């Protein structure tokens, strides 16, 4: 699996994931379950690969993958 998520993209994904998961766990809002979507950017940030980027041929990773 090639990496296609750069470091700035990873940081932004982690921030988004923490915000969404925080909303899910601590808000008490009836739609708090929507915050569990934050698992997706967290996983993609941790593994360094985004399947959607692969589909459209995008890469924010500065190192050329061979």
C-alpha positions as CSV (number, residue, x, y, z in Angstrom):
1,X,0.0,0.0,0.0
2,X,1.6,3.3,-1.1
3,X,1.4,6.4,1.0
4,X,-0.5,9.3,-0.5
5,X,-1.2,11.4,2.5
6,X,1.4,14.1,3.4
7,X,2.3,15.3,6.9
8,X,0.2,18.5,6.8
9,X,-2.8,16.5,5.5
10,X,-2.2,14.0,8.3
11,X,-2.2,16.7,11.0
12,X,-5.4,18.2,9.6
13,X,-7.1,14.8,9.5
14,X,-6.1,14.1,13.1
15,X,-7.5,17.5,14.3
16,X,-10.8,16.8,12.4
17,X,-11.0,13.3,13.8
18,X,-10.5,14.5,17.4
19,X,-13.1,17.2,17.0
20,X,-15.7,14.8,15.5
21,X,-15.0,12.1,18.1
22,X,-15.1,14.7,20.9
23,X,-18.5,15.7,19.6
24,X,-19.7,12.1,19.5
25,X,-18.5,11.3,23.1
26,X,-19.2,14.5,25.0
27,X,-22.0,16.5,23.3
28,X,-25.1,14.6,24.4
29,X,-26.7,15.9,21.2
30,X,-29.3,13.6,19.6
31,X,-27.2,13.5,16.5
32,X,-23.9,12.9,18.3
33,X,-23.6,9.5,16.5
34,X,-22.6,11.5,13.4
35,X,-19.3,12.3,15.1
36,X,-18.2,8.6,14.8
37,X,-17.4,9.5,11.2
38,X,-14.2,10.9,12.7
39,X,-12.9,7.3,12.8
40,X,-12.3,7.5,9.0
41,X,-9.9,10.4,8.9
42,X,-8.1,9.1,12.0
43,X,-7.5,5.7,10.3
44,X,-6.4,7.3,7.0
45,X,-4.0,9.6,8.9
46,X,-2.5,6.8,10.9
47,X,-1.9,4.5,7.9
48,X,-1.0,7.3,5.5
49,X,-3.2,6.1,2.7
50,X,-6.6,7.5,1.6
51,X,-8.6,5.3,-0.7
52,X,-10.4,8.3,-2.2
53,X,-7.1,9.9,-3.1
54,X,-6.1,6.6,-4.8
55,X,-9.3,6.6,-6.9
56,X,-8.8,10.1,-8.2
57,X,-5.0,9.8,-8.5
58,X,-4.2,12.5,-5.9
59,X,-1.3,12.5,-3.5
60,X,-0.3,15.1,-0.9
61,X,2.8,13.1,0.0
62,X,5.9,14.9,-1.2
63,X,8.0,11.7,-1.7
64,X,7.4,9.9,-5.0
65,X,6.2,6.4,-4.4
66,X,7.6,3.7,-6.6
